[in-house]
Amino acid sequence: MMQLEKIIDEFTKESINILQDNLVGVYLHGSSVMGCFNPNKSDLDFIIVVKKPMSDDVKRAYMKMVVKYSALGPSKGIEMSVVLENVCKPFVYPTPFELHFSIGHLDWCEDNPDEYIKKMNGKDKDLAAHFTIINKRGKCLYGLPIKEVFGEVPNHDYMDSIWFDVKNAKKEITTYPMYLILNLARVLAYKEEGLVLSKKEGGQWALEKLPNEYHSLIQDALREYIENKQIVYDKALAKHYAKYMIKRIKLNRK
């Protein structure tokens, strides 16, 4: 893996070179700005803001660059979305995007790049959560300051975004235990205290706020996330936790 700071720096420089005058800014969010980046569990998260839609040729060149640096980065690679300036302020929800990439789309992007650049656009509820992180804790790598580009994300839009991520937790928690244990905690922390937390911070908050019966489960999730421990989760306890958390989140829906 290339040094993290070097990847971020070169990704930003290449974005400037490819997008030129159309580029408004490059912004970093996610675990790398929230103090809990783990090269074995985390991806590098970017939002790229442009003034006007990109041509297919520019999209093709940009995706080639993204795939290159994703391969040089952490195990989960790069996740990025390109959005138009006019959907950032005032904020539009669900948020339209011009282009997106994550490692889950790598095969499609490499096998059929022309189809990819034509079809990889639409609307993404997750962008409400990403914009909220940028506003609260993000980093401007190039371009206009965050407050000039990103409007406030309304509380109900942010909540809808993060709820969408965990609403099926009762069915899915034994498949994605670490992810959902910590994300359920993040959602509840926002609902009850208005806190915008990382996965690590969500787990730490949960250890202070939730009943003792769930502490071993939360500690296991934190060990897997922070220390890369191989964990065998208590499935019955995980299901009980998910049921409890979903009920408590629903009671506090705004």
C-alpha positions as CSV (number, residue, x, y, z in Angstrom):
1,M,0.0,0.0,0.0
2,M,1.2,3.5,-0.9
3,Q,1.5,5.9,2.1
4,L,-1.9,7.2,2.9
5,E,-0.9,10.9,2.7
6,K,0.7,10.3,-0.7
7,I,-2.4,8.7,-2.1
8,I,-4.5,11.6,-0.9
9,D,-2.1,14.2,-2.3
10,E,-1.7,12.5,-5.7
11,F,-5.4,11.8,-6.0
12,T,-6.1,15.5,-5.4
13,K,-3.5,16.6,-8.0
14,E,-4.8,14.2,-10.6
15,S,-8.4,15.5,-10.0
16,I,-7.1,19.0,-10.6
17,N,-5.3,18.0,-13.8
18,I,-8.3,16.1,-15.3
19,L,-11.2,18.3,-14.2
20,Q,-9.4,21.6,-14.7
21,D,-11.7,24.7,-14.6
22,N,-14.7,22.6,-14.0
23,L,-13.5,21.6,-10.5
24,V,-15.0,23.4,-7.5
25,G,-13.2,21.3,-4.9
26,V,-12.0,18.0,-3.5
27,Y,-13.2,17.0,0.0
28,L,-12.2,14.2,2.3
29,H,-14.6,12.6,4.8
30,G,-15.0,9.3,6.6
31,S,-12.7,7.5,9.0
32,S,-9.6,9.3,7.7
33,V,-10.8,12.6,9.1
34,M,-12.5,11.1,12.1
35,G,-9.4,9.6,13.8
36,C,-10.2,5.9,13.3
37,F,-8.8,5.0,9.9
38,N,-7.8,1.3,9.7
39,P,-6.1,0.2,6.4
40,N,-7.6,-3.3,6.8
41,K,-11.2,-2.1,7.4
42,S,-11.5,1.4,6.0
43,D,-11.7,3.0,2.6
44,L,-10.7,6.5,1.6
45,D,-13.7,8.7,1.1
46,F,-13.8,11.6,-1.3
47,I,-16.5,14.0,-2.6
48,I,-15.6,15.9,-5.7
49,V,-17.7,18.9,-6.6
50,V,-17.9,20.2,-10.2
51,K,-19.6,23.1,-11.8
52,K,-21.2,21.4,-14.8
53,P,-21.7,17.8,-16.0
54,M,-18.6,15.9,-17.2
55,S,-18.1,14.7,-20.8
56,D,-17.8,11.0,-21.4
57,D,-14.1,11.5,-22.2
58,V,-13.4,13.2,-19.0
59,K,-15.4,10.6,-17.0
60,R,-13.3,7.9,-18.7
61,A,-10.0,9.6,-17.8
62,Y,-11.2,10.3,-14.3
63,M,-12.3,6.7,-13.6
64,K,-9.0,5.3,-14.9
65,M,-7.2,7.5,-12.4
66,V,-9.6,6.5,-9.5
67,V,-9.1,2.8,-10.2
68,K,-5.4,3.3,-10.2
69,Y,-5.2,5.0,-6.8
70,S,-7.8,2.7,-5.3
71,A,-5.6,-0.3,-6.1
72,L,-2.6,1.5,-4.4
73,G,-4.6,2.3,-1.3
74,P,-6.1,0.5,1.7
75,S,-7.7,-2.9,1.3
76,K,-11.2,-1.4,0.7
77,G,-9.8,1.1,-1.8
78,I,-11.3,4.4,-2.6
79,E,-15.0,5.4,-2.4
80,M,-15.8,8.6,-4.2
81,S,-18.8,10.5,-5.7
82,V,-18.7,13.4,-8.1
83,V,-21.6,15.8,-7.6
84,L,-22.7,19.1,-9.2
85,E,-22.2,22.3,-7.2
86,N,-25.9,23.2,-7.5
87,V,-27.1,20.2,-5.5
88,C,-24.7,21.0,-2.5
89,K,-26.1,24.4,-1.5
90,P,-29.0,24.5,-1.1
91,F,-28.8,20.8,-0.3
92,V,-30.9,18.5,-2.5
93,Y,-32.2,15.1,-1.2
94,P,-32.0,12.4,-2.3
95,T,-28.8,13.8,-3.8
96,P,-28.0,13.4,-7.5
97,F,-24.5,12.3,-8.4
98,E,-22.6,12.5,-11.7
99,L,-20.2,9.6,-11.1
100,H,-19.5,7.1,-8.3
101,F,-16.9,4.5,-7.5
102,S,-16.3,2.0,-4.7
103,I,-14.4,-1.3,-4.8
104,G,-17.7,-3.2,-5.2
105,H,-18.0,-1.7,-8.7
106,L,-14.4,-2.4,-9.8
107,D,-15.2,-5.4,-12.1
108,W,-18.0,-3.5,-13.9
109,C,-15.7,-0.5,-14.3
110,E,-12.8,-2.5,-15.7
111,D,-14.9,-4.9,-17.8
112,N,-17.1,-2.4,-19.5
113,P,-15.9,1.2,-18.9
114,D,-18.1,2.7,-21.5
115,E,-21.2,1.3,-20.0
116,Y,-20.0,2.2,-16.6
117,I,-19.6,5.9,-17.2
118,K,-23.0,6.1,-19.0
119,K,-25.0,4.3,-16.3
120,M,-23.1,5.1,-13.1
121,N,-25.2,8.2,-12.1
122,G,-28.5,8.8,-10.3
123,K,-29.5,9.7,-6.7
124,D,-27.9,8.5,-3.5
125,K,-29.3,8.8,0.0
126,D,-25.9,8.1,1.5
127,L,-24.7,11.5,0.3
128,A,-26.7,13.2,3.0
129,A,-24.6,11.4,5.6
130,H,-21.4,12.1,3.7
131,F,-22.2,15.9,3.4
132,T,-23.0,16.0,7.1
133,I,-19.6,14.5,8.0
134,I,-17.9,17.0,5.6
135,N,-19.8,19.9,7.2
136,K,-18.9,18.8,10.7
137,R,-15.5,17.2,10.4
138,G,-14.4,17.1,6.8
139,K,-11.3,18.4,5.1
140,C,-11.0,20.6,2.0
141,L,-8.1,19.2,0.0
142,Y,-8.5,21.7,-2.9
143,G,-10.9,24.4,-3.9
144,L,-13.5,26.5,-2.2
145,P,-14.0,26.2,1.6
146,I,-16.5,23.7,2.8
147,K,-18.9,26.3,4.2
148,E,-19.1,28.0,0.8
149,V,-19.9,24.8,-1.1
150,F,-22.0,22.7,1.2
151,G,-25.3,23.8,2.7
152,E,-26.7,22.4,5.9
153,V,-28.2,19.0,5.7
154,P,-31.7,19.1,7.4
155,N,-31.9,16.8,10.4
156,H,-34.7,14.7,8.8
157,D,-32.7,14.1,5.7
158,Y,-29.6,13.0,7.6
159,M,-31.7,10.7,9.8
160,D,-33.4,9.2,6.8
161,S,-30.0,8.6,5.3
162,I,-28.5,6.8,8.3
163,W,-31.7,5.0,9.1
164,F,-31.7,3.6,5.5
165,D,-28.3,2.0,6.3
166,V,-29.5,0.1,9.4
167,K,-33.2,-0.4,9.0
168,N,-32.8,-4.1,8.1
169,A,-30.4,-4.8,10.9
170,K,-32.6,-7.4,12.6
171,K,-32.3,-9.6,9.5
172,E,-28.7,-8.7,8.6
173,I,-26.8,-8.4,11.9
174,T,-25.5,-11.9,11.9
175,T,-24.2,-11.4,8.3
176,Y,-22.5,-8.0,9.0
177,P,-22.2,-8.0,12.8
178,M,-19.3,-5.5,13.3
179,Y,-20.6,-3.0,10.8
180,L,-24.2,-3.1,12.1
181,I,-23.3,-3.2,15.8
182,L,-21.3,0.0,15.6
183,N,-23.6,1.7,13.0
184,L,-26.7,1.1,15.1
185,A,-24.8,2.8,18.0
186,R,-24.0,5.8,15.7
187,V,-27.6,6.2,14.7
188,L,-28.9,6.1,18.2
189,A,-26.2,8.6,19.4
190,Y,-27.4,11.0,16.7
191,K,-31.1,10.4,17.6
192,E,-30.7,10.9,21.3
193,E,-27.9,13.4,21.5
194,G,-27.4,14.9,18.1
195,L,-23.9,13.4,17.8
196,V,-22.2,12.7,14.5
197,L,-19.8,9.9,15.3
198,S,-17.4,7.5,13.7
199,K,-17.9,3.8,14.1
200,K,-15.2,3.8,16.8
201,E,-16.8,6.7,18.6
202,G,-20.2,5.1,18.2
203,G,-19.0,2.0,20.0
204,Q,-17.4,4.0,22.8
205,W,-20.6,6.0,23.2
206,A,-22.6,2.8,23.4
207,L,-20.4,1.4,26.1
208,E,-21.3,4.4,28.2
209,K,-25.0,4.6,27.4
210,L,-26.3,1.1,26.7
211,P,-27.3,-1.7,29.1
212,N,-24.4,-3.8,30.4
213,E,-25.8,-7.0,28.7
214,Y,-24.6,-5.6,25.3
215,H,-21.1,-4.5,26.4
216,S,-19.4,-7.7,25.4
217,L,-20.9,-7.6,22.0
218,I,-19.9,-3.9,21.5
219,Q,-16.4,-4.6,22.8
220,D,-16.1,-7.5,20.3
221,A,-17.1,-5.2,17.4
222,L,-14.6,-2.6,18.5
223,R,-11.8,-5.2,18.7
224,E,-12.6,-6.4,15.2
225,Y,-12.7,-2.8,13.9
226,I,-9.7,-1.3,15.6
227,E,-7.4,-4.3,16.2
228,N,-8.4,-6.6,13.3
229,K,-9.3,-9.4,15.7
230,Q,-11.1,-12.4,14.4
231,I,-14.3,-12.5,16.4
232,V,-16.9,-15.2,16.7
233,Y,-20.0,-13.3,17.7
234,D,-22.8,-14.4,19.9
235,K,-25.6,-14.6,17.3
236,A,-28.4,-14.7,19.8
237,L,-27.1,-11.6,21.6
238,A,-26.5,-9.8,18.3
239,K,-30.1,-10.4,17.2
240,H,-31.4,-9.2,20.6
241,Y,-29.2,-6.1,20.4
242,A,-30.5,-5.3,16.9
243,K,-34.1,-5.7,18.0
244,Y,-33.5,-3.4,21.1
245,M,-31.6,-0.8,19.1
246,I,-34.2,-0.6,16.3
247,K,-37.0,-0.2,18.8
248,R,-35.1,2.5,20.6
249,I,-34.3,4.4,17.4
250,K,-37.9,4.2,16.3
251,L,-39.1,5.6,19.6
252,N,-36.8,8.6,19.0
253,R,-37.5,9.2,15.3
254,K,-37.8,13.0,14.7
